[in-house]
Every structure is written in structure tokens, then in C-alpha cells.
Amino acid sequence: MARKTRIALALLMTGVAAIGFARPSLAQDADLTVFDWSGYEDPALSPAYIEKHGQGPTFSFFADEDEAFEKLRTGYKADIGHPCATNIVKWRDAGLLQPLDPARIQAWDDVLPAFKGMKDLMTDADGKAWFLPFDWGNTLPLYRTDLVKAEDLASLKVFADPKFRDKIAIVDNADAAFALGLLAVGVRDVQNVTDEQFKAAAAFLREVHKNVRMYTTDNTELGQAMASGEIPLAWAWNETATMLKATGVAVEPQRDSAEGIATRVCGYVLLKDAPGSIDKAYDFLNARMAPEVSNYMVTAWGYGHANGAGMATVDAAAVAAAGYSDIESMVKKTMFAAPVPPETKQRFIAEFEKIKAGY
């Protein structure tokens, strides 16, 4: 899920250099450090925290969750982290987290039911709370409507079509790539993948690899390539389409492929031995989950907010434009990037590296 900020992409697409974008940290409130994806320091995502404390927390950034995991495991200290669902069990089992107190999280009971019911996500088998969902979105085909026919996207098998040789981009992320592979072979439950299904998904991704021009986790790079026409078709996060459409590029997400789409959910955790203020940590979590943040998440980021009560207040036209107007129908055709055992996660990573290397 590594990505650069919406602002950087918008600046790039308008020809303005995003100077000084990749910074290691943003220091503000010294009592709270949030270890996060770059871009989430956006003050509009937690206005109540700033109103209460006069400034935002200190942010430090990681490029991807594997980097974050290794940094935390080797002693880096922060108060709050922002992993995604597939890594929750891995981080928890490694002893990197401390439990959450749901009684201190105002919107705990307002989290969307699809996330509440996901095994090993918000709570473990004993009911202990570890994870607060915050943002969610789709990984799906993005295409240049002036360069690709919509009917070509009736199936995800299009990614292996030889006519797209050297014209495809894929998110450089094992979870996202295997979501494509598993969906393409008819699998929607990532928590119960058989060995036969894994091998079929890997075989499909090897066919896709023949068409791949770039693997990327950089939305700025992907946005530029799609805007220029170098990449007419991508398996990527819906944020890219939202930003490109805002700059006038003819890009659309395809939500109706026969095999479905992937949906990821990311959120916040309390890190073990956190050195900062626990009270401010809960102030931050409550600010991020405030209902008034939902509208901004949908309209400015193109993401869904995990607060179901907040999502219900967002303008219907904006929700429809983001593709979230019928969440129940979306859930029926989606593969959720749900928590998986560490050994399954490692198998995805190892196989994906082989595929990218041409093996």
C-alpha cells in the first residue's frame, strides 16, 4: 500500500515539482509519534486533535509495511502505527503491539460491519482488541478510456492478453498482486487458499508478467505513466484514478469485471512500549474516526472511511462517484485483504519475488 501523497501527484500532473516531498519525519507534538504512510499527516484527517492540542502529532514515515515491521522489530519507538489487514497477525505475533481499549474509542461500535466480522482483524480469538480500521479502498483495474475498450475489461484475464504486452503496470506489493492472481482463478477468500489455488494464481501472474512494463508502489510514477499513455492499463489502488480524473486525465476504474475486485482495509494500532502520551494516542484515534472526517476521505482521497455512521452522512453523489454507493453489493463481489498467517504472507512474498525476476 506504499504511496506518495495526493498533493505530490497533483503537483506532478500540473507540471510543478514536488520538492522536498520525501522527508523522514514531520515534527509537531512531541508527546505523540505516529508511524505512518506519507500523506497521512494531512491535518484534515484529524481536525479534532489539532483543535484540542493546538498542533498535530509528530509523524514519521515508512514506504511499505515490511520496512516498518523490520524497523520496529529492531527497536524503533513510536506510539501509533498504521498497518493493513494482512499484516495484523504478523505484527501482533511478533510482539510489536499492545491491546486497544475499545471503551476509549468513541466510534468502535460504528465500524462498518464487514470489518467487525473479519476474523483476526479488530480482535483476536479471545476477544482482545488490537486494530482500529480507518481507511479502505479498492485494488482494481484502472484504464485509459481513450486507449482501452471497456469491453476488454469484462474479465481480469485481460491482464494476460498478449495485445497488452509492455503496456501494463502492477502494484509492487505481494498482497495486491496475489489478489489479482487469486481473483482471476476464481478465489475470493484469501484466508483459506489451497495449495492448488496458490499455484494457479502464481501461474496466472507469470502470464501477466510477460505484459508488465512496470511494477510500482509510487502513485506519482504510475500517475505520470498513465497520463502520458505509456501505461493504458494498471492493477492499482483507486486513489490513482481519483487524482488523475481531478486533473482531467481520461482514467476510470473498472469495478464490474466478472471475477470481482479486491478491497483492502488499513488502520491504527498502539505500539508496544510506546514512549508518548496514551491519552493523546486515544485523542488521535478518536479524531481520525470522527464522523466529519468521512466526507473528506471520500471526496479528497477517494477512499472509504471505516466509520459507518460517518459514511452515511456523506453526499450520495460523492459516494457514488467513489464507487461506494452500494457497499453490500461491493462486499459480495470483493476479495477482502484479510489477515493471514505469517507463513502464508511469506509465501506470497517469496513467490512474487520469483515472478518479478522471471522465474
N, C-alpha and C positions, 0 to 999 in steps of 0.2 A: 503494500500500500504506500510505499515511499513516494512522495510527490512534492513538488515545489509549490509555492503559493500561487493563489489565483491572481494576485497582483502582478507577480513576475510574468505569468503567461500573458496577461492583458497588455503589459508594457511591451513585451516582445512582439506581440502581434501588431502593435501600433508603431513599431519601429524604435521604441525607446529602450535603451539598455537598462537592465536591472542590476545596476552597480551595487556591489556590496551585499547582494542578496544572501549568499550562503555564509551565515555567521554562526559561530558556535553557541552563542547564548544571547539572551536579552535580559539584562538585569533590571529588576524593579524592586518588588517587595522581598527583602532578604529573608523573611520568615517563612517563605513557601517557594519551593523549586519544583516546577513541573517539567518532566522529561517527556518531550512530545515531538510530533511531526512538525516540520517547519510549515508555517502558515497558521497554525492553531493558536499562535499568540494574538491573533485578531481580537481586539478588545470588544468587538460587537458580539463575541461568543460568550462573554461573561460580564455583562454590564453591571449586574448587581454586586459583584465582588469589588469592582472599581469604585462604585458608588459608596460602598461601605468602608473600604480601606484607603481610598484616595489614589490607588495605583494598582496595576495588575501584578501578578506574581512574577518571580524570575522564571524564565523559560530556558531550558537547554534542549538541544535538538539531536535527533538521530535520523539517519537516512532510511533504515529499514529495521524490522524487529529483531533480526538475527544480530545486527550490530548492537542494538540496545540491550539484548539479552547478555551478550558477552561483556559489554561494558559494566552492567550491573553485577554480573557474576564475579567480576574481578575487583569489585569494591567501590564503584562509583555510587555516590549518595545523592538521592533526590527524594522528594516526598510523594509525588504522584507520577504514575506512568500511564501511557496511552497505547496499549497493545490491542490487537484484534482477536476475534473469537478463536481462531485456530491455534493461538499461542497461549491461551489462558492456562490450560493444564500444564504445559511445559514450564511456564513461569512459576506457577503455584508449586509444582512438584520439585522445582529447583530451590525452593525456599526463598524466593525473591519478594513474596507478598505478605502482607498482614491482612487479616479479615476486615471487612467493612461492617459498620453498624447501621443496618437499614433504618433504625429508628431516627438516625440523624440525617437521613436523606429524604427530603420532602416529597420528591417525585418517585420514590421507589415503587409505590403501588400503581403509578401511572405509566410505567414502562410498557411498551407495546406487547401484547400477549404472545406474539410469535417469538419474542426474545425471552420472555419469562419462562416459556415452556421448553426451551432448548437445553438439552442435557449438558451438565457441567459448564454452563455459561455463567449465569449470575450466582448460582450456588452450587455446592458440591453435593454428594450423595447424602451427607449428614445434615444438609440444610444450612451450612455455614456460608455466608455471603463473601464473595471475592471480587466481583466485577460489576460495574455500573455501565450499561450500554449508553452510548452518547450519540454517535453518528453512524449512519448506514447508507449504503448506496449499492448500485448495481455494477457488475462487471459483465460487459456485453459487447456485441458488435457495434462499432462506430464506422460510419461510411460517408464518403463524399457523394452527395446525392446527384451531382453532375457528372460523376465518373463511374459510379457503380449503380446497376439497376436494382431496384428494390426486390424484384422477384428472385434475384440471385441469392438473396439472404433468407429464403424460406427455410433453409437448413443451415446448421452450423458446419456442415460438411463443406461449405463454400471455402473455408479456410484452407482446405487441402486441394482445392481446384487448381490445376496447373495454369489456368489463364491468369491467376494472380501471382505467378512466380515473381519474386523480388518486389512485391508491392504491399506486403503485409507487415504490420507491427503487432507484437505481443508484449503484454506486461511482463517484465523480467522478474517474475515472482512465482515460485513453485506452486503456491496455493491457487493463484489466479490461473496459471497455465493448466494445472490439472483440473480445475473447474471446467475449462473448455473441453479438455480431453474426456472427462467423465460424462459430461452432459452429451457430448457428441456420440457416445456409445450407449446412451440411454440410462445413465445413473444420476440420481438426484440426491442421494443420501451419502454424504461424504463420511459419515461416522460408521458406515457398515459396508465398506468396499471390499469385495472379494479379490483374491489374487488374480483370478481370470479377468475381472473388470479392470483392475490396475494395469495389467499387461495390455489389454485392449485400448485403454486410454493412452498409454505410453506409445503404442504403435500408431495411433492417430496423430499424436503430437509429432512423431517423427516424420509423418507425411506433411504436416503443417510446416515443419522446419524447412522443408525444401522451398517454401514460398516466402519465408521470413526475410525481410530486409533489415529490420532492427528489433532487438529486444530492449526495452527501456523501462525505467521507473521514473523518468523525468517527464512530467507533463508539458514542460516548456519545449523540450526537444520534440515530443510527439506532436504537440500543437503546431509547431513550426512546420514539421514534415507533412502534416495533413493539410495545412493551409496552402502550402506550395504545390500540393498534388503529388508529391513524392510517395506519400502513403495514402492510398484511397480507402483502405480497409484496415481496421485495427480491432483487436480484442483488448479492451481497456476499460478504465473507470469512467462512469458517466460524467464526472466533473469536467473532463476534457471537452465533451460535446457542449456542455453548458457554457463554458468560457469561449469556445470558438464561435458558437452561434451569436454570442453577445458582440463579437467583433465582425459579424457579417459573413463568416465562412459557411458554406453550404454543407454542414455536417449534421447528421442525425444519428441517434441511437436506434438500433433495431431490437425491439422488445418482443417481437412475435415469431421468432424462429421456432420451428417445430419442437426442438429439444428443450427449449426454455432458456433461462438466464441464470446468472449467479448473483447472489446477494451477500455482501459482507457486512458485518457489524463490528464496530470498534468502540472502545470506551475507556473508562478510567479505573485504575486500581491504586490502592495505598501500598507503597513500597515498604518493605521490612526495614526496621531501624531508621526510619525517616527522621532526619535531624530537625525539621522545621516544626511549625505550629500545627497540631492536629485540628484545632478549632478552625484555623484558616483553611486547612485542607477541606473540611466539610463545607465551609463557606464557598469555596471554589466549586466543589461538586454540585452544590445546590444552585449556584449561579449558572453553571453550564446547562443544568437540566430545567431551568426556569421556562415556563410556557412561552414567554415572549421571545425566546431565542429560536423557537421553531420556525417562525416566518423568515427570519434572516437565513437560517440554514438552507431552507428550500429555495428561496429566491436568489440569494447571492452565491451559494455554493453548489446548488443542485443536489444536495444530499437530504436524506430524511433525518429527522430528529427522533430520538428514542422515546421522547415524552409523548405518549399517545394523546393526552389531553391537550397538549400544545399543538400537535399536528392537526387536531380537529378544529382549531381556530384559524388555520392558515387559509387564505383566499383560495376558493375552489379552482379558479383558473390557474393560479400559480402551482397548485398541487398537480393539476392535470398536465401542465407544461413540463413538470419534472418527471412525470410518469408514475406518480404515486396516488392517483385518484381512487384506485380500487386495490387497496393493499391486500384484501382477501384473495382476489384473483391472482395478484402477483405472487403471493405466497404459494399458491397451488402450482405455479409453473417455475418455481425457483429452486436452485440448489443453495442452501444456506452454507456459508463458510463457517461451519460449526466447529467446536473444539474437537480435536483428535488426539490420540495418544502420541507422546513424543516419538515413539518408534515409527509411527505412520507418517508423521511430519517429516522425519529424517529421510524416510524412503522417498517421499515426494521430492525433497530437495536433491538427493543424490541422483535420482533418475532424470530430473530436469537438467541437471548439470551435464549429464551424459548426452542428452538430446541436443542441447545447445552446442556441444562440442562435436556433434555429428556422428555420435555412436548410438 
